[in-house]
Amino acid sequence: MASITIPSEDRTLTEAQEISEFLGRFGIWYRRYEGNTESLEDCTDDEILAAFEAPIAKLKQEGGYVTADVINITPDIPNLDAMLAKFDKEHWHDEDEVRFIVEGNGLFHISPADGPVFRIEVTEGDMINVPRGTHHWFHLCSDRRIKAIRLFQDVSGWTPHYTESGKDEGFAPLCFGPSYIEPATEIESVL
């Protein structure tokens, strides 16, 4: 399940309801798919799209999306660092960025105009929509793997528009996972 960290408030959100409410303040929707995605690890892109035909159709109808595909990023992709460099600088798009995570995890940093920068760690079963115009950037977690269904409102996909703000340089691309425990800020002695 996703988690949200708001560094400026030293706060982490992990419950689906509080995540949805927080993201809703910025026009971002989050949904959790409760079905099984584990059996899809060795499936082709077409098999994955067929397995999620009903939820994809519903999302297409709700958001006016006309096409869907599967992106499968693994550490052995040639020129992976160059490909990832397209996503790790603050940017925005002319259309929504919709992702349904089938496998792996990644980290969206969101930089809303009317709120603090926060990070969303998405994992298997998470569905998220980052609305058009929302400033954000994305990193893979340390295993450098993610498989996701992407939905588009334009068959040509989306183009990033970089802000050149430099904000992305001030935030660590660290994924912590649901079992991460924040380190203590003060040393307590146990006697």
C-alpha positions in Angstrom: 0.0 0.0 0.0 1.1 3.5 -0.7 2.6 5.8 1.9 2.9 9.6 1.9 5.7 11.4 3.5 5.5 15.2 4.1 9.1 16.1 5.0 8.4 19.7 6.0 5.8 18.5 8.5 7.8 15.4 9.7 4.6 13.4 9.0 3.9 10.1 7.2 0.5 8.8 6.1 -0.1 5.1 5.7 -3.9 4.5 5.9 -5.8 4.4 2.6 -8.5 6.8 3.8 -6.1 9.5 5.1 -4.0 9.1 1.9 -7.0 9.6 -0.3 -8.2 12.6 1.7 -4.7 14.2 1.7 -4.2 13.7 -2.0 -7.8 14.9 -2.8 -6.8 18.3 -1.4 -4.5 18.6 -4.5 -6.8 17.0 -7.0 -4.9 13.7 -7.0 -6.9 10.5 -6.7 -5.6 7.3 -5.1 -7.3 3.9 -5.2 -6.2 0.6 -3.9 -6.8 -2.5 -6.0 -7.6 -5.4 -3.7 -7.4 -8.1 -6.2 -4.4 -10.4 -6.8 -1.6 -9.2 -9.0 1.0 -11.8 -7.9 0.0 -14.2 -10.7 0.9 -11.6 -13.3 4.7 -11.6 -12.8 5.5 -13.6 -16.0 2.7 -12.4 -18.1 3.0 -10.5 -21.4 1.8 -6.9 -21.6 -1.3 -8.0 -23.5 -2.1 -10.6 -20.8 -1.8 -7.9 -18.2 -4.1 -5.6 -20.1 -6.6 -8.4 -20.6 -6.5 -9.3 -16.9 -7.4 -5.7 -15.9 -9.8 -5.1 -18.8 -12.8 -4.2 -16.6 -11.0 -1.7 -14.3 -9.2 -0.2 -17.3 -12.5 0.3 -19.1 -14.0 2.0 -16.0 -11.0 4.4 -15.7 -11.2 5.1 -19.4 -14.9 6.0 -19.1 -14.3 8.2 -15.9 -11.3 10.1 -17.2 -11.7 10.2 -21.0 -8.6 8.0 -21.5 -8.4 6.5 -25.0 -5.5 4.1 -24.7 -3.6 2.0 -22.2 -0.2 0.3 -22.2 2.2 -1.5 -19.8 5.6 -0.1 -18.9 8.0 -2.7 -17.5 11.2 -1.2 -16.1 14.0 -3.6 -14.9 17.6 -3.0 -14.0 18.8 -4.7 -17.2 17.2 -2.3 -19.7 19.9 -0.7 -21.9 20.5 3.0 -21.1 18.2 2.8 -18.1 19.8 5.8 -16.4 19.2 8.0 -19.5 15.6 6.9 -19.6 15.1 7.5 -15.9 16.6 11.0 -16.2 13.5 12.0 -18.2 11.4 11.5 -15.0 13.6 12.6 -12.1 13.5 16.4 -12.7 10.5 18.5 -11.8 8.1 18.6 -14.7 4.4 18.7 -15.6 2.2 17.3 -18.4 -0.6 18.5 -20.6 -2.6 15.5 -19.6 -3.2 13.3 -16.5 -0.5 10.8 -15.5 -2.4 7.7 -14.5 -0.6 4.7 -13.1 -1.8 1.3 -11.8 1.2 -0.5 -10.3 1.2 -4.2 -11.1 4.7 -5.0 -9.7 7.5 -3.2 -7.9 7.4 0.3 -6.4 8.5 3.8 -7.1 8.4 7.3 -5.6 6.5 10.3 -6.9 7.4 13.7 -5.4 4.6 16.2 -5.8 5.2 19.9 -5.6 1.7 21.6 -5.4 1.4 25.3 -5.8 -0.6 25.5 -2.6 1.0 23.1 -0.3 4.3 21.4 0.8 6.3 19.1 -1.4 5.5 15.5 -0.4 6.4 12.1 -1.7 4.2 9.1 -2.5 5.7 5.7 -2.5 3.5 3.5 -4.7 3.6 -0.2 -4.7 1.8 -3.2 -6.2 -2.0 -2.6 -6.3 -1.8 1.2 -6.1 -3.7 3.3 -8.6 -2.9 7.0 -8.8 -3.8 9.9 -11.0 -1.5 13.0 -11.0 -3.6 15.6 -12.8 -2.4 17.6 -15.8 -0.3 20.6 -14.8 0.8 19.1 -11.4 4.5 19.6 -10.8 6.2 16.4 -9.9 9.1 14.0 -10.5 9.6 10.3 -10.2 12.3 7.9 -9.0 12.5 4.1 -8.9 13.3 2.4 -5.6 16.7 0.7 -5.1 15.7 -2.5 -6.8 15.0 -0.4 -10.0 11.9 -2.4 -10.9 8.4 -1.3 -11.7 5.6 -2.7 -13.9 2.6 -0.4 -14.4 -0.4 0.1 -16.6 -0.5 3.6 -18.0 -3.6 5.3 -19.3 -3.5 8.2 -21.8 -6.0 10.8 -23.0 -4.1 11.2 -26.2 -2.8 8.2 -28.2 0.6 9.9 -28.6 1.1 9.8 -24.8 2.4 12.7 -22.8 5.4 15.0 -23.0 7.1 16.4 -19.9 7.5 20.1 -19.6 10.4 20.8 -17.3 10.2 23.6 -14.7 14.0 24.0 -14.2 13.2 25.0 -10.6 15.9 22.8 -9.0 13.4 21.8 -6.3 14.0 18.1 -7.2 17.6 18.5 -6.1 16.6 19.1 -2.5 14.7 15.8 -1.9 16.3 12.4 -1.5 15.0 9.6 -3.9 14.6 7.2 -1.0 11.9 4.5 -0.8 11.3 3.2 2.7 8.5 0.7 2.3 5.7 0.0 4.7 8.0 -1.5 7.4 10.3 1.5 7.6 10.6 3.0 11.0 11.9 6.6 11.3 15.2 6.8 13.2 15.0 8.3 16.6 16.1 12.0 16.7 17.4 11.8 20.2 19.4 9.1 21.9 17.5 7.7 24.8 19.3 5.8 27.4 17.8 2.6 28.8 18.7 2.0 32.4 
